[in-house]
Structures are given as structure tokens and as C-alpha cells.
Amino acid sequence: MVWSRRGKITPFSRSSEEMKRVLFRRFSSSSSSFSLNSRRVFSQSSAVASADENAAAAVLAKMPHFDYTPPPYDGPRSEEILRKRSEFLSPSMFHFYKKPLNIVDGKKQYLFDEDGRRYLDAFGGIATVCCGHCHPDVIEAIINQTKRLQHSTVLYLNNAIADFAEALASKMPRDLKVVFFTNSGTEANELAMMIARLYTGCHDIISLRNAYHGNAAGTMGATAQCNWKFNVVQSGVHHALNPDQYRGVFGSDGEKYAKDVEEIIDFGTSGRVAGFISEAIQIEHDFNYYMLSHNLSSILTGVGGILELAPGYLPSVYKTIKKAGGLCIADEVQSGFARIGSHFWGFEAHGVVPDIVTMAKGIGNGIPIGAVVTTPEIAHVLTRRCYFNTFGGNPVCTAAGHAVLKVLEKEKLQENALVVGSYLKDQLMALQEKHEIIGDVRGRGLMLGVELVTDRLKKTPAKTEILHVMESMKDMGVLVGKGGFYGNVFRVTPPLCFSKEDSDFFVDVMDISLSKL
Ligand SMILES: Cc1ncc(COP(=O)(O)O)c(C=O)c1O
């Protein structure tokens, strides 16, 4: 791979034209007469492309110019960090890539490693960085608040928490205007589920198969992917059919999937429920990843798929839940904060209004904060006992969150997510025409999924192939997420300042990497 500090291409030993010819020859032989058999044989015999091909690929796919050079890094190198991680951190920790990256700087939609190499960040720290890495307004808000007061707890008054709560409530429909701040998405969902149980006096909650809602006692019950569930008591959650338009039994017929919720209530509960929790766009929560405890080549398979719930599903289920006395909880941890482009919140795209909304990730652009928003009437249940957490509503985190909201509006990042996300999705769908291994392209705005299959009819997950493509994309300067229950789906969730030029580069790199299989 040929790199310069700013991602510009340094001269090759061969001429660019010669390199292009090498690559075009390879493309025309591997993609125009595509055959899965030959693809499989080829991927086994030649997973790693030749230096010539990488160099030629770099000529074709050029990272957009970016006028920023990070300060020199003289800290510990990746090998040293990895050694410390395996010695001093939990063996459950995992990482992407055979040789994990040491990321030391970030600016807007770009990340920089220990050598100053620039990468286009198409994952956004797992759909978390919405305004762009190290946004100056967010940094300024954090610094200013930190200098004045870092922590006091809600036992005293402070304007940062009150101002952000007011701003957040203004983004909500109807009387969803009472905010509880938490430290994470898991904690927000735990609280939401408890509120639903207290308010209704019922225990049963329905969530969707394939869902991810967190990993504490209650939320692990709502999470419905075996890789994320430990064998500990998780009571009172029923998992309904996933209205998955690609793999689901009823295709895009939302009403048919919704029937399953009715049946769960009729046959699996007393007829009354505490509530229903779902994401608006189901996140393929996770990855095939490399686990330190199982040496670096051990691969586990993760779950899910950036799946838009089948149309008509949520309105129908919300009606059913209301009839059974339950509350509807929208988990906006990933789909909220303008990411889907067409709307600020994912639930709005389905034309429903939840009783409780939970959020995290994008709310702080990387600062640890989450929130639960509900109505005054529902919120009142928490006055029956004391409810408190030490850091929830911390002035630094809420000042950051408030700055994030302002940046989203000032820089029209929701509009950008819509325009650039639609442009990128169109390009990815065009790529699907070219590469048979792309079984599905889906999602909205800058929350897109690309599912790889070795057989389009059988939808056989391309688990190994995706690893090669991901490594190759990283080598060419693009970081992308990966997940799906079978670990065969690319998750494209970049910072919302992603540009059309970034999309072009992303698609070129994916195209070249797929062609190398
Ligand atoms: C949809 C959804 N809900 C909840 C969570 C849990 O959030 P956290 O990791 O902040 O606890 C996640 C995390 O990925 C998520 O994707």
C-alpha cells in the first residue's frame, strides 16, 4: 500500500497508466464474468492481493484531499498496547483486523493512526460520532464547562443539565418532555423497562428477535441474539418475530409480522403487558471480531443486520400493545440524532409516537451520556422511591450534548445525512449490480447495511469473504463496521459530515476490494 501523511498517493515505480492497466485486467477477468465457484477458489488461493494490485488500486481510488496534519505521535506503538491489553484488561475485549489499529487522532470524518496515516471513518465509533471527530464547538463546550465545574451531582442546581433537557425536549413530539440522564444506552434501556413495569404494574415485555438493547440484567433479557446473552436469569421478556425484509418469512409485510406480537400476548402472557421495546432500524449489533483471549486468529460470529423494520409493522404493534395496557419504548441509541436523514428520530419514519424514548451514542458525539425521555405522567412513577445516579446529568456531559444539538442544526447535518446517504445508497445499489456477492443494500441516511452472500438465492452468509474485503478496505484507507447475526454485513455509519467525495472513495475502495476476492 502506498501512503503519504495526507493520504495523497506517492509515486510508484511503475507509471500510473501501467498500474491502471494491471487493475482493469484484473477487474475484467474477475467481475464481468463473475462465478461464485471461481470466486471461492480464487479467494482461497489468493486472499492477499499483490503489491502491484494494491498500488494500482490506490491510483483508482483516491481519498479526498483534507487539509489537516495531526501532531506527531510518539506514544506507545500498537504491539505494546496490545501486550498491555492482553495482560491488564478483560480477556473479553475484542478488536477489528488481524493487526489492530492504534488510532491516535481524529478530525471530522477522518482518523489517523500512530504513523499519521489517514483513514476515512465509515463507522463513526459505532454510530456514535455524529458531528465529526473532535468538533471544535463540542470541545469548546467541554473545556469551558470543565474549567468552571466538572461535577456536583443533581443534588445542587446547575444550568448545563436544565438547558440541555429543555433543548432535548424541544426535539420530541407531543408531551414527551421529561428527561432522565444516564451514562449509557444500556442504563437508559434498563430505566425505560423499569418505568414501563412500574407504570403498568405488569412484568412482561416484548422485544424483537435479533435486537440489541444492552447487556445489564434487564436489557440482556431484551437483547435477542445468543452471542450477547450470558446464561444468567433474564425474566419476563418475550421475543417476537423479527420483521426482517431480507431474511424474514413474510418479506415486507409488516402486518403479518405484527400478528406474532398479538399471539405472544394471547398465548404467552396474562393478556396485559408492561410494554414493547424496539429499534426503528435494527442494528446489526455486531461483528466477527478478534478476541485476545483466543489468540488473534480466533473469530467469533456476531449478530443482527441494519434492518429497516417492515413497513406497517410498528403502527400495528403499537396499537396491539396499547390494547394490552403496555407502553411503547423506542430505542434510539443508534438511529436517533439525525442519522437516518429523513427524520431526527428513527420512530418518526414509521409514523408512530412512543411513550418512552431512549438514546445514547450520538447524543454526546463520543462523550459518555444517555437519556430517557417520557411524559410527565409516566415519569411520575419514579417518585414512589428514590431514583438517582451519581453521574447522570453531569455538567460536562450535558454541556457537550447541548453543543452537539447546536452543531447538528448549525451545520444542517440531518440534511447532509439525507443527501449524502441517498447518494451513497444509490452507488452501493449500483455496486450490487456488478458484484453478485452483494445480496442486499439497505438502511436510510447515513445508517446503511451491505450484506454479503455467496449465493443470492440461498442467502448464504459470506463470512470469510467479508473479512478479506474489510482488511483490504482498511489497507486502502477505509474503516467500516461489520455485523449481522452471521457477521456478513457491512455497517456504514460514518460521522454525519461525510461528503459525496467520501462516498465516491468509499465505493471505489469497496469495489476494488470485492474485485480482488
Ligand atoms: C440499539 C442499541 N441499544 C442499546 C445499546 C447499548 O448502549 P451502550 O453500549 O451505550 O450501553 C446499543 C449499543 O450498541 C445499541 O446499539
The ligand as an SDF file (V2000), in Angstrom:
LIG
                    3D

 16 16  0  0  0  0  0  0  0  0999 V2000
  -29.7390   -0.1100   19.7760 C   0  0  0  0  0  0  0  0  0  0  0  0
  -28.8500   -0.1470   20.9790 C   0  0  0  0  0  0  0  0  0  0  0  0
  -29.4000   -0.0490   22.1970 N   0  0  0  0  0  0  0  0  0  0  0  0
  -28.6380   -0.0660   23.3090 C   0  0  0  0  0  0  0  0  0  0  0  0
  -27.2750   -0.1810   23.2380 C   0  0  0  0  0  0  0  0  0  0  0  0
  -26.4360   -0.1880   24.4800 C   0  0  0  0  0  0  0  0  0  0  0  0
  -25.7490    1.0210   24.5770 O   0  0  0  0  0  0  0  0  0  0  0  0
  -24.3940    1.1140   25.4460 P   0  0  0  0  0  0  0  0  0  0  0  0
  -23.3560    0.3070   24.7530 O   0  0  0  0  0  0  0  0  0  0  0  0
  -24.1070    2.5950   25.4910 O   0  0  0  0  0  0  0  0  0  0  0  0
  -24.7110    0.5780   26.7860 O   0  0  0  0  0  0  0  0  0  0  0  0
  -26.6690   -0.2790   21.9800 C   0  0  0  0  0  0  0  0  0  0  0  0
  -25.2160   -0.4160   21.8710 C   0  0  0  0  0  0  0  0  0  0  0  0
  -24.6550   -0.6700   20.8580 O   0  0  0  0  0  0  0  0  0  0  0  0
  -27.4820   -0.2650   20.8260 C   0  0  0  0  0  0  0  0  0  0  0  0
  -26.9490   -0.3620   19.6080 O   0  0  0  0  0  0  0  0  0  0  0  0
  1  2  1  0
  2  3  1  0
  2 15  2  0
  3  4  2  0
  4  5  1  0
  5  6  1  0
  5 12  2  0
  6  7  1  0
  7  8  1  0
  8  9  2  0
  8 10  1  0
  8 11  1  0
 12 13  1  0
 12 15  1  0
 13 14  2  0
 15 16  1  0
M  END
$$$$
